[in-house]
């Protein structure tokens, strides 16, 4: 009986971590994409450090990285559910 209760608690814990990671990664992917959408375009844009000292190209890399992680966590979420 104790083992079943522990397995149930562990399953709830994994679902909670999964949902929190899913929300966090998709939010960061959305925010970086939103930021990239509002940054100006042109030749001199990549030489100007924008928010947190990152260039537009670096924000693009961060957005791609967050999006890939979000897709991986989404796949894991679908498999678990």
N, CA, C and O atoms as a GROMACS GRO file, in nm:
protein
  324
    1UNK      N    1   0.082  -0.118   0.000
    1UNK     CA    2   0.000   0.000   0.000
    1UNK      C    3   0.087   0.125   0.000
    1UNK      O    4   0.057   0.221  -0.072
    2UNK      N    5   0.192   0.127   0.078
    2UNK     CA    6   0.281   0.241   0.087
    2UNK      C    7   0.353   0.265  -0.046
    2UNK      O    8   0.376   0.379  -0.084
    3UNK      N    9   0.388   0.158  -0.115
    3UNK     CA   10   0.455   0.169  -0.244
    3UNK      C   11   0.362   0.231  -0.349
    3UNK      O   12   0.407   0.312  -0.430
    4UNK      N   13   0.234   0.196  -0.347
    4UNK     CA   14   0.138   0.254  -0.441
    4UNK      C   15   0.121   0.404  -0.417
    4UNK      O   16   0.111   0.482  -0.511
    5UNK      N   17   0.118   0.442  -0.290
    5UNK     CA   18   0.104   0.583  -0.256
    5UNK      C   19   0.226   0.661  -0.302
    5UNK      O   20   0.214   0.771  -0.355
    6UNK      N   21   0.344   0.604  -0.281
    6UNK     CA   22   0.468   0.670  -0.323
    6UNK      C   23   0.474   0.682  -0.475
    6UNK      O   24   0.516   0.786  -0.526
    7UNK      N   25   0.433   0.578  -0.548
    7UNK     CA   26   0.432   0.585  -0.694
    7UNK      C   27   0.334   0.692  -0.743
    7UNK      O   28   0.362   0.762  -0.840
    8UNK      N   29   0.222   0.703  -0.676
    8UNK     CA   30   0.123   0.804  -0.711
    8UNK      C   31   0.179   0.944  -0.688
    8UNK      O   32   0.160   1.033  -0.772
    9UNK      N   33   0.246   0.965  -0.577
    9UNK     CA   34   0.306   1.094  -0.548
    9UNK      C   35   0.417   1.128  -0.647
    9UNK      O   36   0.432   1.243  -0.688
   10UNK      N   37   0.494   1.029  -0.684
   10UNK     CA   38   0.602   1.049  -0.780
   10UNK      C   39   0.546   1.086  -0.917
   10UNK      O   40   0.601   1.172  -0.986
   11UNK      N   41   0.437   1.022  -0.956
   11UNK     CA   42   0.372   1.052  -1.083
   11UNK      C   43   0.319   1.195  -1.084
   11UNK      O   44   0.333   1.266  -1.184
   12UNK      N   45   0.260   1.238  -0.974
   12UNK     CA   46   0.209   1.375  -0.964
   12UNK      C   47   0.325   1.474  -0.970
   12UNK      O   48   0.314   1.578  -1.034
   13UNK      N   49   0.436   1.442  -0.904
   13UNK     CA   50   0.553   1.528  -0.906
   13UNK      C   51   0.607   1.543  -1.049
   13UNK      O   52   0.638   1.655  -1.090
   14UNK      N   53   0.618   1.433  -1.124
   14UNK     CA   54   0.668   1.440  -1.262
   14UNK      C   55   0.575   1.521  -1.351
   14UNK      O   56   0.622   1.595  -1.438
   15UNK      N   57   0.445   1.508  -1.332
   15UNK     CA   58   0.350   1.587  -1.410
   15UNK      C   59   0.363   1.736  -1.377
   15UNK      O   60   0.356   1.821  -1.466
   16UNK      N   61   0.383   1.768  -1.251
   16UNK     CA   62   0.398   1.907  -1.211
   16UNK      C   63   0.525   1.968  -1.271
   16UNK      O   64   0.522   2.078  -1.325
   17UNK      N   65   0.635   1.896  -1.263
   17UNK     CA   66   0.761   1.943  -1.321
   17UNK      C   67   0.747   1.958  -1.472
   17UNK      O   68   0.796   2.055  -1.530
   18UNK      N   69   0.681   1.863  -1.536
   18UNK     CA   70   0.660   1.866  -1.680
   18UNK      C   71   0.578   1.990  -1.720
   18UNK      O   72   0.614   2.059  -1.815
   19UNK      N   73   0.471   2.018  -1.650
   19UNK     CA   74   0.386   2.132  -1.684
   19UNK      C   75   0.457   2.264  -1.657
   19UNK      O   76   0.445   2.357  -1.737
   20UNK      N   77   0.530   2.273  -1.548
   20UNK     CA   78   0.605   2.396  -1.519
   20UNK      C   79   0.715   2.421  -1.623
   20UNK      O   80   0.735   2.535  -1.665
   21UNK      N   81   0.784   2.317  -1.665
   21UNK     CA   82   0.887   2.331  -1.768
   21UNK      C   83   0.824   2.370  -1.902
   21UNK      O   84   0.879   2.451  -1.975
   22UNK      N   85   0.709   2.312  -1.932
   22UNK     CA   86   0.638   2.343  -2.055
   22UNK      C   87   0.597   2.490  -2.058
   22UNK      O   88   0.618   2.559  -2.158
   23UNK      N   89   0.538   2.537  -1.951
   23UNK     CA   90   0.495   2.677  -1.944
   23UNK      C   91   0.614   2.772  -1.950
   23UNK      O   92   0.610   2.873  -2.020
   24UNK      N   93   0.720   2.740  -1.878
   24UNK     CA   94   0.837   2.826  -1.875
   24UNK      C   95   0.904   2.836  -2.012
   24UNK      O   96   0.935   2.946  -2.058
   25UNK      N   97   0.926   2.724  -2.076
   25UNK     CA   98   0.995   2.727  -2.206
   25UNK      C   99   0.912   2.794  -2.314
   25UNK      O  100   0.966   2.872  -2.393
   26UNK      N  101   0.782   2.768  -2.320
   26UNK     CA  102   0.698   2.833  -2.420
   26UNK      C  103   0.688   2.982  -2.393
   26UNK      O  104   0.681   3.061  -2.487
   27UNK      N  105   0.686   3.023  -2.266
   27UNK     CA  106   0.681   3.165  -2.234
   27UNK      C  107   0.810   3.234  -2.278
   27UNK      O  108   0.805   3.343  -2.335
   28UNK      N  109   0.925   3.172  -2.251
   28UNK     CA  110   1.052   3.232  -2.293
   28UNK      C  111   1.064   3.236  -2.445
   28UNK      O  112   1.117   3.333  -2.500
   29UNK      N  113   1.016   3.132  -2.513
   29UNK     CA  114   1.019   3.133  -2.660
   29UNK      C  115   0.928   3.245  -2.714
   29UNK      O  116   0.964   3.313  -2.810
   30UNK      N  117   0.813   3.262  -2.652
   30UNK     CA  118   0.722   3.369  -2.694
   30UNK      C  119   0.783   3.507  -2.670
   30UNK      O  120   0.777   3.594  -2.757
   31UNK      N  121   0.841   3.527  -2.553
   31UNK     CA  122   0.898   3.658  -2.520
   31UNK      C  123   1.016   3.694  -2.610
   31UNK      O  124   1.027   3.809  -2.653
   32UNK      N  125   1.103   3.599  -2.638
   32UNK     CA  126   1.216   3.628  -2.726
   32UNK      C  127   1.168   3.654  -2.869
   32UNK      O  128   1.222   3.740  -2.937
   33UNK      N  129   1.068   3.580  -2.914
   33UNK     CA  130   1.011   3.604  -3.047
   33UNK      C  131   0.943   3.740  -3.055
   33UNK      O  132   0.955   3.810  -3.155
   34UNK      N  133   0.872   3.777  -2.950
   34UNK     CA  134   0.806   3.907  -2.944
   34UNK      C  135   0.910   4.019  -2.947
   34UNK      O  136   0.891   4.120  -3.015
   35UNK      N  137   1.020   4.001  -2.875
   35UNK     CA  138   1.127   4.098  -2.874
   35UNK      C  139   1.191   4.111  -3.012
   35UNK      O  140   1.217   4.222  -3.058
   36UNK      N  141   1.215   3.998  -3.077
   36UNK     CA  142   1.273   4.002  -3.211
   36UNK      C  143   1.181   4.070  -3.311
   36UNK      O  144   1.227   4.135  -3.404
   37UNK      N  145   1.052   4.056  -3.291
   37UNK     CA  146   0.956   4.117  -3.381
   37UNK      C  147   0.960   4.269  -3.371
   37UNK      O  148   0.940   4.338  -3.471
   38UNK      N  149   0.986   4.322  -3.251
   38UNK     CA  150   0.988   4.465  -3.231
   38UNK      C  151   1.124   4.530  -3.252
   38UNK      O  152   1.130   4.652  -3.266
   39UNK      N  153   1.231   4.454  -3.255
   39UNK     CA  154   1.362   4.514  -3.278
   39UNK      C  155   1.369   4.566  -3.422
   39UNK      O  156   1.318   4.502  -3.513
   40UNK      N  157   1.431   4.681  -3.441
   40UNK     CA  158   1.439   4.736  -3.576
   40UNK      C  159   1.526   4.650  -3.667
   40UNK      O  160   1.611   4.574  -3.620
   41UNK      N  161   1.504   4.664  -3.795
   41UNK     CA  162   1.583   4.590  -3.894
   41UNK      C  163   1.674   4.687  -3.968
   41UNK      O  164   1.648   4.808  -3.971
   42UNK      N  165   1.778   4.635  -4.027
   42UNK     CA  166   1.872   4.718  -4.103
   42UNK      C  167   2.013   4.666  -4.088
   42UNK      O  168   2.037   4.567  -4.018
   43UNK      N  169   2.106   4.733  -4.153
   43UNK     CA  170   2.246   4.689  -4.152
   43UNK      C  171   2.314   4.716  -4.019
   43UNK      O  172   2.398   4.638  -3.975
   44UNK      N  173   2.279   4.824  -3.953
   44UNK     CA  174   2.349   4.861  -3.830
   44UNK      C  175   2.289   4.795  -3.706
   44UNK      O  176   2.341   4.813  -3.596
   45UNK      N  177   2.181   4.720  -3.721
   45UNK     CA  178   2.113   4.660  -3.606
   45UNK      C  179   2.200   4.556  -3.537
   45UNK      O  180   2.200   4.549  -3.414
   46UNK      N  181   2.273   4.478  -3.611
   46UNK     CA  182   2.353   4.370  -3.552
   46UNK      C  183   2.476   4.421  -3.479
   46UNK      O  184   2.546   4.343  -3.414
   47UNK      N  185   2.505   4.551  -3.489
   47UNK     CA  186   2.620   4.605  -3.418
   47UNK      C  187   2.581   4.677  -3.290
   47UNK      O  188   2.667   4.724  -3.216
   48UNK      N  189   2.452   4.687  -3.265
   48UNK     CA  190   2.402   4.758  -3.145
   48UNK      C  191   2.355   4.655  -3.044
   48UNK      O  192   2.274   4.569  -3.075
   49UNK      N  193   2.406   4.664  -2.922
   49UNK     CA  194   2.363   4.574  -2.816
   49UNK      C  195   2.227   4.622  -2.764
   49UNK      O  196   2.212   4.738  -2.725
   50UNK      N  197   2.130   4.533  -2.763
   50UNK     CA  198   1.996   4.569  -2.720
   50UNK      C  199   1.978   4.529  -2.574
   50UNK      O  200   2.064   4.561  -2.492
   51UNK      N  201   1.874   4.463  -2.541
   51UNK     CA  202   1.846   4.428  -2.402
   51UNK      C  203   1.949   4.330  -2.348
   51UNK      O  204   1.988   4.237  -2.418
   52UNK      N  205   1.992   4.352  -2.225
   52UNK     CA  206   2.089   4.268  -2.154
   52UNK      C  207   2.220   4.254  -2.229
   52UNK      O  208   2.293   4.158  -2.208
   53UNK      N  209   2.251   4.349  -2.316
   53UNK     CA  210   2.378   4.349  -2.387
   53UNK      C  211   2.389   4.248  -2.499
   53UNK      O  212   2.500   4.219  -2.544
   54UNK      N  213   2.277   4.193  -2.544
   54UNK     CA  214   2.279   4.095  -2.653
   54UNK      C  215   2.244   4.161  -2.786
   54UNK      O  216   2.160   4.250  -2.792
   55UNK      N  217   2.311   4.116  -2.891
   55UNK     CA  218   2.281   4.163  -3.024
   55UNK      C  219   2.155   4.095  -3.077
   55UNK      O  220   2.110   3.996  -3.020
   56UNK      N  221   2.099   4.148  -3.185
   56UNK     CA  222   1.977   4.090  -3.241
   56UNK      C  223   2.002   3.946  -3.287
   56UNK      O  224   1.916   3.860  -3.270
   57UNK      N  225   2.118   3.920  -3.342
   57UNK     CA  226   2.152   3.785  -3.386
   57UNK      C  227   2.158   3.688  -3.268
   57UNK      O  228   2.114   3.573  -3.278
   58UNK      N  229   2.212   3.734  -3.156
   58UNK     CA  230   2.218   3.649  -3.036
   58UNK      C  231   2.078   3.624  -2.979
   58UNK      O  232   2.051   3.515  -2.929
   59UNK      N  233   1.988   3.724  -2.987
   59UNK     CA  234   1.850   3.703  -2.945
   59UNK      C  235   1.783   3.599  -3.034
   59UNK      O  236   1.701   3.520  -2.988
   60UNK      N  237   1.819   3.601  -3.163
   60UNK     CA  238   1.765   3.501  -3.256
   60UNK      C  239   1.811   3.360  -3.220
   60UNK      O  240   1.732   3.265  -3.226
   61UNK      N  241   1.937   3.347  -3.183
   61UNK     CA  242   1.989   3.216  -3.141
   61UNK      C  243   1.920   3.169  -3.013
   61UNK      O  244   1.885   3.052  -2.999
   62UNK      N  245   1.900   3.261  -2.920
   62UNK     CA  246   1.832   3.228  -2.795
   62UNK      C  247   1.687   3.186  -2.822
   62UNK      O  248   1.636   3.093  -2.759
   63UNK      N  249   1.622   3.255  -2.914
   63UNK     CA  250   1.485   3.221  -2.950
   63UNK      C  251   1.478   3.081  -3.012
   63UNK      O  252   1.388   3.003  -2.979
   64UNK      N  253   1.570   3.049  -3.101
   64UNK     CA  254   1.574   2.916  -3.162
   64UNK      C  255   1.597   2.809  -3.056
   64UNK      O  256   1.530   2.706  -3.056
   65UNK      N  257   1.691   2.833  -2.966
   65UNK     CA  258   1.723   2.738  -2.859
   65UNK      C  259   1.601   2.713  -2.770
   65UNK      O  260   1.570   2.599  -2.738
   66UNK      N  261   1.534   2.821  -2.729
   66UNK     CA  262   1.415   2.807  -2.644
   66UNK      C  263   1.302   2.735  -2.717
   66UNK      O  264   1.230   2.656  -2.656
   67UNK      N  265   1.288   2.762  -2.846
   67UNK     CA  266   1.182   2.696  -2.923
   67UNK      C  267   1.207   2.546  -2.937
   67UNK      O  268   1.113   2.467  -2.927
   68UNK      N  269   1.330   2.508  -2.961
   68UNK     CA  270   1.364   2.365  -2.972
   68UNK      C  271   1.341   2.294  -2.840
   68UNK      O  272   1.287   2.183  -2.837
   69UNK      N  273   1.383   2.356  -2.730
   69UNK     CA  274   1.361   2.296  -2.598
   69UNK      C  275   1.211   2.285  -2.570
   69UNK      O  276   1.166   2.183  -2.517
   70UNK      N  277   1.135   2.388  -2.605
   70UNK     CA  278   0.990   2.384  -2.582
   70UNK      C  279   0.925   2.273  -2.663
   70UNK      O  280   0.835   2.205  -2.613
   71UNK      N  281   0.969   2.253  -2.786
   71UNK     CA  282   0.914   2.143  -2.867
   71UNK      C  283   0.950   2.006  -2.809
   71UNK      O  284   0.867   1.915  -2.811
   72UNK      N  285   1.071   1.992  -2.758
   72UNK     CA  286   1.111   1.865  -2.696
   72UNK      C  287   1.028   1.838  -2.571
   72UNK      O  288   0.983   1.726  -2.549
   73UNK      N  289   1.009   1.939  -2.489
   73UNK     CA  290   0.930   1.921  -2.367
   73UNK      C  291   0.784   1.894  -2.402
   73UNK      O  292   0.717   1.817  -2.333
   74UNK      N  293   0.734   1.956  -2.509
   74UNK     CA  294   0.597   1.929  -2.554
   74UNK      C  295   0.583   1.783  -2.597
   74UNK      O  296   0.484   1.719  -2.566
   75UNK      N  297   0.682   1.732  -2.668
   75UNK     CA  298   0.679   1.591  -2.708
   75UNK      C  299   0.680   1.499  -2.588
   75UNK      O  300   0.606   1.402  -2.584
   76UNK      N  301   0.764   1.529  -2.490
   76UNK     CA  302   0.768   1.450  -2.367
   76UNK      C  303   0.634   1.458  -2.295
   76UNK      O  304   0.586   1.358  -2.242
   77UNK      N  305   0.574   1.576  -2.292
   77UNK     CA  306   0.445   1.594  -2.227
   77UNK      C  307   0.336   1.508  -2.294
   77UNK      O  308   0.254   1.447  -2.226
   78UNK      N  309   0.338   1.505  -2.426
   78UNK     CA  310   0.239   1.423  -2.498
   78UNK      C  311   0.260   1.276  -2.471
   78UNK      O  312   0.163   1.202  -2.454
   79UNK      N  313   0.384   1.232  -2.466
   79UNK     CA  314   0.413   1.091  -2.439
   79UNK      C  315   0.370   1.053  -2.296
   79UNK      O  316   0.314   0.946  -2.274
   80UNK      N  317   0.398   1.141  -2.201
   80UNK     CA  318   0.361   1.112  -2.062
   80UNK      C  319   0.210   1.109  -2.044
   80UNK      O  320   0.156   1.024  -1.974
   81UNK      N  321   0.143   1.203  -2.109
   81UNK     CA  322  -0.003   1.211  -2.092
   81UNK      C  323  -0.072   1.103  -2.172
   81UNK      O  324  -0.194   1.094  -2.170
   0.00000   0.00000   0.00000
